[in-house]
Amino acid sequence: MKILVPFKSVPDPYAGPSGAAKSVINPFDEIAIEEALRMRERGDATEITGVTIGVAAVDEQIRSALAMGVDRALRIEDARALDPYAIARILCALVKKEAPQVVMMGKQAVDDDSNQAGQMLAGLLGWPQATFVSKIEFLEGKTHARCTALRDHNRPAVERAALRLPPRPDEGAEKTDRSAHLRATGRGSKTSDHHTLDRAAAEAHCGHTRRFG
């Protein structure tokens, strides 16, 4: 099973007001990388690919991700200040190209606290998603994931959800078609047309990548 972990370069939140300007991997994205590495250690994952969007200055964070243990790392060249939707569009094109079965992301970035890119990415892909997850277990030959999250509304509670994973590239056409139909259920024509146009724009964007590892 292949896992894709997007991560963001952010100012060091622990540097303090008098600290020198320094960028690091977003701490919540580090947690996602560490969990992906644990999945590989357990034998649940065979490859972990990291990806970030930015200019050459973020290569230091690429090296940090490789030092943590990811198998490969990609940088998508873009010098603009991107909003969460633009990021989700770019990642959507990359997911279609890399074909991972799982995308793991930190719950939010500490510099903008938007907590939007992951949800928008799942919507563009038509994939199921679980947020603020504390535990993931793979079931039924890694075709489903059972996700556990701790919720604290009026009182602490444990919430579990079973999500169907997208098919592996080596699975048969019949299974792939069935999964695609399930992902498309409930999506209107306007949403689908918008998604197609955005994907085309993002695919052009993904021509500018650098590979590490």
C-alpha positions, 0 to 999 in steps of 0.5 A: 500500500502506498501512502502520500503525505503532503507537508508544509514549510512554516516558520518555527513556532517554537523559535520565540519572538527573539529567535532567528527566522527559520522554517520547519515542517509543520508540526502536525504534518510531522505527526502524519509522517511519523504515523505513516512510518509506523504503518510501514514498520507494521507492514501496512505500507510499502512506500511513503511519498512526501510532497510539498509545494514551494520554491527551492528554499523549502528543500531543507524541509524535503531533506528533513522528511527524507531524514525522518524516513520517507522513501521519496519526496517531491517538491511542486514548484510554485512561488505564489501564496496559495489558498487551501483550494488551490493547494487541494487542486494541485494535490488532486492532480498529484494523487491521480498521477502517483495513485496512493491508496491513502493520503495522510495530512496534518490536521492544520498548518500552524501559520494559518490554522485553516484546516481546509485543504484536506477536506477540499482534496477529499471532495475533489477526489470523491474519496471518503475522509476522516478528520482529527483521527487518533488511530487507523486500522486497515481491514479486509485485506487493506480495502477498508480503514477503521478510523478512531477519533476522540471527540469532545463536544459536551463530554468526551467520546470515542467515534469510529468510522469504517472507510473504503479505500480506493483500489490499487492500480493492479486491481481488476477493471471491474473492481475499479469501475465499481469503486469509481461509481461509489465515489461519484454517487451524489455528485451533481453535473456542475460539481463534476464539470468544475472538478474537470476544469480545475484538474486540467489546470492543476495537471499543467501545474504538476509539470514543474516538480522536483524529485528527491530520494 
